[in-house]
Amino acid sequence: MSTGRRLLVHPHHLAYIAGYNRAMLDARADASVSNFETLCELHDLKREVADLRDILGLMVSTLRIQAEQDVATLRRQLEYALARLERRPTTALH
């Protein structure tokens, strides 16, 4: 039964083509699942980074407050030491 047209695919190779098509569909489905898992993991990591930024912000503000308190303490100690060393007009220079 020849129609005169050239065959693009030989009838004996149809099973191979069907297997290849099935393999491509499976690969596409696997890639879709893998992509979804990757996006979920990326979302979790972004949330974790946001949490870590919040913790870092709290640490920085706490350390800044502590540093300001330390500077105030050192300033008071310096003023006290300078006041003790200050020359009194009633005492002799030697």
C-alpha positions as CSV (number, residue, x, y, z in Angstrom):
1,M,0.0,0.0,0.0
2,S,2.2,2.8,-1.2
3,T,0.9,6.3,-1.4
4,G,3.9,7.6,-3.2
5,R,5.0,9.7,-0.3
6,R,8.3,9.2,1.4
7,L,8.1,7.8,5.0
8,L,9.6,10.1,7.6
9,V,9.7,7.4,10.2
10,H,10.0,3.7,9.4
11,P,7.1,1.7,11.1
12,H,9.7,-0.5,12.8
13,H,11.1,2.5,14.7
14,L,7.8,3.6,16.3
15,A,8.5,1.8,19.5
16,Y,11.9,3.5,19.8
17,I,10.2,6.9,19.2
18,A,7.5,6.2,21.8
19,G,10.2,5.1,24.4
20,Y,12.1,8.3,23.6
21,N,9.0,10.4,24.0
22,R,8.2,8.7,27.3
23,A,11.7,9.3,28.5
24,M,11.5,13.0,27.7
25,L,8.2,13.3,29.5
26,D,9.7,11.6,32.6
27,A,12.7,13.9,32.4
28,R,10.5,17.0,32.2
29,A,8.5,15.8,35.1
30,D,11.6,15.1,37.2
31,A,13.0,18.5,36.3
32,S,9.8,20.2,37.4
33,V,9.9,18.4,40.7
34,S,13.5,19.2,41.2
35,N,12.8,22.9,40.3
36,F,10.0,23.0,42.9
37,E,12.2,21.5,45.6
38,T,15.0,24.0,44.7
39,L,12.6,26.9,45.0
40,C,11.3,25.7,48.3
41,E,14.8,25.4,49.7
42,L,15.7,28.8,48.3
43,H,12.6,30.2,50.1
44,D,13.7,28.6,53.4
45,L,17.2,29.9,53.0
46,K,15.9,33.4,52.4
47,R,13.8,33.2,55.5
48,E,16.9,32.0,57.5
49,V,19.0,34.9,56.1
50,A,16.3,37.3,57.2
51,D,16.3,35.8,60.7
52,L,20.1,36.0,60.9
53,R,19.9,39.7,59.8
54,D,17.4,40.4,62.6
55,I,19.7,38.7,65.1
56,L,22.7,40.6,63.8
57,G,20.8,43.9,64.1
58,L,20.0,43.1,67.7
59,M,23.6,42.3,68.4
60,V,24.8,45.5,66.8
61,S,22.4,47.6,68.7
62,T,23.3,45.9,72.0
63,L,27.0,46.3,71.4
64,R,26.5,49.9,70.4
65,I,24.7,50.6,73.7
66,Q,27.4,48.8,75.6
67,A,30.1,50.8,73.8
68,E,28.4,54.1,74.5
69,Q,28.2,53.1,78.2
70,D,31.9,52.2,78.2
71,V,32.8,55.5,76.6
72,A,30.8,57.4,79.2
73,T,32.5,55.4,82.0
74,L,35.9,56.1,80.5
75,R,35.1,59.8,80.1
76,R,34.1,60.0,83.8
77,Q,37.3,58.3,84.8
78,L,39.4,60.6,82.7
79,E,37.6,63.7,84.0
80,Y,38.2,62.5,87.6
81,A,41.9,61.8,86.9
82,L,42.4,65.2,85.2
83,A,40.6,66.9,88.2
84,R,43.0,65.2,90.6
85,L,46.0,66.4,88.5
86,E,44.7,69.9,88.1
87,R,47.0,72.5,89.7
88,R,45.5,74.2,92.7
89,P,46.4,77.8,93.0
90,T,47.1,77.5,96.7
91,T,49.8,74.9,96.3
92,A,53.4,75.5,95.4
93,L,54.7,74.6,92.0
94,H,57.7,72.6,93.3
